[in-house]
Amino acid sequence: MRAYFGVCGIGMGHAARSSLLIRSLVKNRWEVAVSCYGDGVEYFEALGIPVNKINPVSYGVLPDGKVSIKMTIFKNLNLPLKVSFQTAREVSNISCFNPSVVISDTRISTIIAAKLLGYPVMLILNQFNVLVEYHKYKTLVELVEGGAQIVTKFWEMADRIVISDFPPPYTISRANLLLSDVAKSKSTFIGPLFDTSGQNLLTKEEVCKKYRIPPEKPLIFAHISGPVLEKLTLAEKLVKIVRKLDKYFFVITLAEPKASNVKREKNILLMNWVENPDELYNVSDVVISRSGHGSITKALAFGKPMVLIPIRAHGEQKSNAESVAKHGAGILIDEDELDESVLESALDRILNEDAYLKIALSFKRLMERLDPVNVTISMIEKLAHKP
């Protein structure tokens, strides 16, 4: 059997969850081909998974890491042309590979190409509709959000839709998952696409010894993922702030697959890349991160309360963080307000109030009852055999 994956390359979350399915299918002796762009390409290459590189689609970002609606519009004036080129490439890639099934991880061009060629297609997503977080230019924002709803019509073309999020009422991206009736009829909430089962993770004592972390201090794990500019902006700001908070020990990672730099200060370990972040998630007391869906659900899968700092003016990230805060599993900090006292107050609240940990652990218990990877593989196999 053959599976073709078309994966969104903005950030590494899409590539990370697709890689789990790819490795599972390969283990079951499937042949797999992958297309991607941007940060996702580096992630796949670091895992040794060959990638067909295609032209990227992205949003606009200012030098300070804030999403810019003007730049996004400017960068995507020729979006229909970009999608057409991507689709043409996908038509060529898919027809040459002749798969049994096509899987699109949030890629419109892959869905269009698969349907044009008559292949069954599964869509994996955690964001059905688009939210624009921008207070200026209200009319322009309404136009952009209205135009973005066109995307939902392409999502509806898929034969099956896998939603990589906790089932209601625990759903994190609920503001971005206002499903149409057509989409609902094809959709399954399978839980976040992670596989935390069967791992022989190190104990806290072993992790502290491995990374030379003082065991007597609360361990704060800041796993800063996402597009390069946005994560570097936050990381630089965090390092300056946490130097003054020496009652904690901070491990900060940047999810840079091709870099292995390590810097150590009195209460900080800064790493560009860590081979197994799960062992740090597992033993941390609090997780600090952006508010990408993958980062949030990974922390919750390990039962860790969070301090969330969304990319500024990023509608999806802000709504994700608000959802976590509403559940009571973490605290949202506006990046413009982030300073030493604000971060210290948030960390103290989470560490001193049992409710945050209790709620985060309830998500972990829910995750332990789900089996997202195997459920998705079973759905892929059924779709591939469908006449």
C-alpha positions in Angstrom: 0.0 0.0 0.0 1.1 3.6 -0.6 0.3 6.8 1.2 1.1 10.4 0.0 1.4 13.1 2.6 1.0 16.8 1.8 2.0 18.7 4.9 1.7 22.4 5.9 5.2 23.7 6.6 4.4 26.8 8.8 6.1 25.9 12.0 6.9 22.2 12.9 3.7 21.1 14.5 2.1 19.7 11.3 5.3 17.9 10.4 5.7 16.5 13.9 2.2 14.9 14.0 2.4 13.7 10.4 5.8 12.1 11.1 4.1 9.8 13.7 1.7 8.5 11.1 4.5 8.2 8.5 6.7 6.1 10.8 3.8 3.9 11.8 2.8 3.2 8.2 6.4 2.5 7.2 6.6 0.1 10.1 3.6 -1.6 8.6 5.4 -1.9 5.2 3.6 0.9 3.5 5.5 3.1 0.9 5.2 6.7 1.8 6.0 10.0 -0.1 5.9 13.5 1.5 5.7 17.0 0.2 6.3 20.1 2.4 7.9 23.5 2.6 9.4 25.9 5.2 10.2 24.7 8.7 8.5 21.4 8.1 11.2 20.4 5.6 14.0 20.8 8.2 12.0 18.7 10.7 11.4 15.8 8.2 15.0 15.9 7.1 16.3 15.8 10.7 14.3 12.6 11.1 15.7 11.1 7.8 12.4 11.3 6.0 12.8 12.4 2.3 10.7 15.4 1.3 9.5 16.8 -2.0 10.0 20.6 -1.5 7.4 22.9 -2.8 6.8 26.7 -2.9 5.7 28.1 0.5 2.6 29.9 1.6 2.9 32.0 4.7 1.7 35.0 6.7 3.4 38.4 7.1 5.5 39.2 10.2 7.0 42.5 11.4 10.7 42.5 12.6 9.5 42.4 16.3 7.6 39.1 15.6 4.1 40.5 15.5 1.8 39.3 12.8 1.0 42.0 10.3 -2.3 41.9 8.4 -1.0 44.4 5.9 2.1 42.3 5.2 0.0 39.1 5.1 -2.2 40.6 2.4 0.8 42.0 0.5 2.6 38.6 0.6 -0.5 36.8 -0.5 -1.8 39.1 -3.3 -0.9 36.3 -5.7 -2.2 33.6 -3.3 -4.5 32.0 -6.0 -1.4 31.7 -8.2 0.7 30.2 -5.4 -2.0 27.6 -4.7 -2.3 26.9 -8.4 1.5 26.3 -8.6 1.4 24.1 -5.5 -1.6 22.2 -6.9 0.2 21.6 -10.2 3.2 20.2 -8.3 1.0 18.0 -6.2 -0.8 16.7 -9.3 2.6 15.7 -10.7 3.9 14.2 -7.4 0.7 12.3 -6.6 0.2 10.9 -10.2 3.9 9.7 -10.3 3.6 8.0 -6.9 0.2 6.5 -7.6 -0.8 6.2 -3.9 -3.6 4.1 -2.4 -4.6 7.2 -0.3 -3.7 10.8 0.1 -3.3 12.5 3.4 -3.4 16.3 3.7 -2.2 17.9 6.9 -3.9 21.4 6.5 -2.9 21.7 2.8 -5.5 22.8 0.3 -3.3 22.1 -2.7 -3.0 18.4 -1.7 -6.8 18.0 -1.4 -7.5 19.7 -4.8 -4.8 17.6 -6.5 -6.1 14.4 -5.0 -9.7 15.1 -6.0 -8.7 16.1 -9.5 -6.9 12.7 -9.9 -9.7 10.7 -8.2 -7.8 9.5 -5.1 -9.4 9.1 -1.7 -8.1 11.9 0.6 -8.0 12.3 4.4 -7.6 15.8 5.9 -5.9 16.3 9.3 -6.4 19.7 11.0 -7.1 21.5 14.2 -8.3 24.8 12.7 -11.3 24.7 10.4 -12.1 28.4 10.3 -9.7 31.4 10.5 -9.7 34.1 13.2 -7.9 37.4 12.6 -6.7 39.1 15.8 -6.3 42.8 14.9 -8.1 45.7 16.4 -7.2 48.3 13.7 -8.8 48.3 10.2 -12.0 46.6 11.3 -13.5 46.6 7.8 -10.3 45.1 6.3 -10.3 42.4 9.0 -13.9 41.5 8.3 -13.1 41.2 4.6 -10.0 39.0 5.3 -12.0 36.7 7.7 -14.8 36.5 5.2 -12.4 35.6 2.4 -10.7 33.1 4.6 -14.0 31.2 5.0 -13.6 30.1 1.4 -11.0 27.8 2.7 -13.6 25.8 4.5 -15.1 24.8 1.2 -11.9 23.1 0.3 -11.7 21.3 3.6 -15.2 19.9 2.9 -13.9 18.2 -0.2 -12.0 15.6 1.8 -13.5 12.2 2.2 -12.6 12.0 5.9 -11.6 14.7 8.4 -9.4 13.9 11.4 -9.4 16.6 14.1 -6.2 16.4 16.1 -7.7 17.8 19.3 -9.3 16.7 22.5 -13.0 15.8 22.0 -15.6 18.2 23.4 -15.9 19.7 25.9 -12.1 19.5 26.3 -11.3 20.9 22.8 -8.5 23.5 22.8 -9.1 25.0 19.4 -12.8 25.3 19.8 -13.0 28.9 18.5 -11.3 27.7 15.3 -13.4 24.6 15.0 -16.9 25.9 14.0 -17.6 23.0 11.7 -20.1 23.2 8.9 -22.8 20.5 8.7 -20.9 18.9 5.8 -17.6 18.9 7.7 -19.3 17.5 10.9 -20.6 14.5 8.9 -17.0 13.6 7.9 -15.2 14.5 11.1 -13.8 12.6 14.0 -12.1 14.1 17.1 -9.3 11.6 17.7 -7.3 13.5 20.3 -3.9 15.2 19.8 -1.6 13.3 17.5 1.1 12.3 19.9 2.3 8.9 21.1 3.4 9.1 24.7 2.7 5.4 25.4 5.4 2.9 25.8 8.2 5.4 26.3 10.9 4.5 28.9 11.4 8.1 30.0 14.1 9.0 32.5 13.3 9.8 36.0 13.7 13.4 37.3 16.9 12.5 39.0 18.3 11.0 35.8 17.2 14.0 33.7 18.8 16.4 36.2 22.0 14.5 36.1 22.0 14.3 32.3 21.5 18.0 31.8 23.2 19.2 35.0 20.0 20.7 36.4 19.9 21.5 40.2 17.1 19.2 41.5 16.2 21.4 44.4 14.8 24.2 42.2 11.4 24.1 40.3 12.1 23.1 36.7 10.5 25.4 34.1 10.6 24.0 30.6 10.3 26.7 27.9 9.9 24.8 24.6 9.7 27.7 22.1 8.6 26.4 18.7 7.0 28.0 15.7 8.3 30.1 12.8 11.9 31.3 13.3 11.4 35.0 13.8 8.5 34.6 16.2 10.3 32.1 18.4 13.7 33.9 18.5 11.9 37.2 19.5 10.4 35.5 22.5 13.5 33.5 23.4 15.7 36.6 23.5 13.2 38.4 25.7 12.8 35.3 28.0 16.5 34.9 28.6 16.9 38.5 29.7 13.9 38.1 32.1 14.7 34.7 33.6 18.3 35.6 34.5 16.7 37.5 37.4 14.4 34.7 38.5 17.1 32.4 40.1 14.7 30.7 42.4 13.7 28.6 39.4 15.8 26.7 36.8 14.9 27.3 33.2 15.5 24.9 30.3 14.8 26.8 27.1 14.8 25.0 23.7 14.3 26.5 20.3 13.4 23.5 18.1 16.1 24.2 15.5 16.7 20.7 14.0 20.0 21.6 12.3 21.6 23.4 15.2 23.1 21.9 18.4 24.4 24.9 20.2 24.2 24.8 24.0 24.6 27.8 26.4 24.6 27.5 30.1 24.2 30.3 32.7 23.6 30.2 36.5 19.9 29.2 36.2 19.4 28.7 32.5 20.2 26.0 30.0 19.6 27.2 26.4 19.6 24.6 23.7 18.8 25.0 20.0 17.8 21.4 19.7 17.0 18.6 22.1 16.7 15.0 20.8 13.9 14.0 23.2 11.9 16.9 24.6 9.4 14.4 26.0 11.8 13.6 28.9 11.9 17.3 29.8 8.1 17.7 29.5 7.8 14.7 31.7 9.8 16.1 34.7 9.1 19.8 34.4 6.9 21.6 36.9 5.6 24.3 34.5 5.8 24.6 30.7 6.3 28.0 29.0 5.5 28.2 25.3 3.9 30.0 22.5 0.3 29.0 22.0 0.5 26.8 18.9 -1.9 23.9 19.1 0.8 21.3 19.1 2.8 22.9 21.9 -0.3 23.2 24.1 -1.6 19.7 23.6 1.8 18.2 24.1 2.2 19.9 27.5 -1.4 18.8 28.5 -0.7 15.2 27.4 2.0 15.2 30.1 -0.2 16.9 32.6 1.8 20.1 32.8 0.2 23.5 33.6 1.4 26.3 31.3 2.3 29.9 31.0 1.3 30.8 27.4 2.6 33.7 25.4 0.8 33.9 22.0 2.4 35.4 19.0 1.1 39.0 18.9 -1.9 39.6 16.6 -2.1 35.8 15.9 -5.8 35.0 16.2 -5.5 31.2 16.5 -2.8 31.4 19.1 -4.7 33.9 21.2 -7.9 31.8 21.1 -5.9 28.6 22.0 -4.4 30.4 25.0 -7.7 31.8 26.1 -9.2 28.3 25.9 -6.5 26.8 28.2 -6.9 29.7 30.7 -10.7 29.2 30.7 -10.2 25.5 31.4 -7.9 26.5 34.3 -4.8 24.6 33.1 -2.6 27.7 32.5 -2.1 31.4 32.5 -2.1 33.7 29.4 0.4 36.5 29.2 0.3 39.2 26.6 3.8 39.5 25.1 3.6 43.3 25.4 3.1 42.9 29.1 5.8 40.3 29.6 8.4 41.3 32.2 10.1 39.9 35.3 7.3 40.6 37.8 4.5 39.4 35.4 6.3 36.1 34.7 7.3 35.5 38.3 3.7 36.2 39.5 2.3 33.7 36.9 4.8 31.0 37.9 4.2 31.5 41.6 0.4 31.2 41.1 0.7 27.9 39.1 3.2 26.4 41.6 1.3 27.5 44.7 -2.3 26.8 43.6 -3.1 23.1 43.3 -6.0 23.7 40.8 -3.7 24.3 37.8 -1.9 21.0 38.2 -5.1 19.2 39.0 -6.8 20.3 35.8 -3.7 19.7 33.7 -3.6 16.1 35.0 -7.2 15.6 34.0 -6.1 16.2 30.4 -3.3 13.7 30.8 -5.8 11.1 32.1 -8.1 11.8 29.1 -5.1 11.5 26.7 -4.3 8.1 28.3 -7.8 6.9 27.3 -7.3 8.0 23.7 -5.3 6.3 21.0 -5.0 8.9 18.2 -2.2 7.4 16.2 -3.7 3.9 15.9 -7.2 5.2 15.3 -5.9 7.5 12.5 -3.9 4.6 11.0 -7.0 2.4 11.0 -9.0 5.2 9.3 -6.2 5.6 6.6 -6.3 1.8 6.0 -10.1 1.8 5.6 -10.0 4.7 3.2 -7.2 3.1 1.1 -9.3 0.0 0.7 -12.5 1.8 0.0 -13.7 0.9 -3.5 
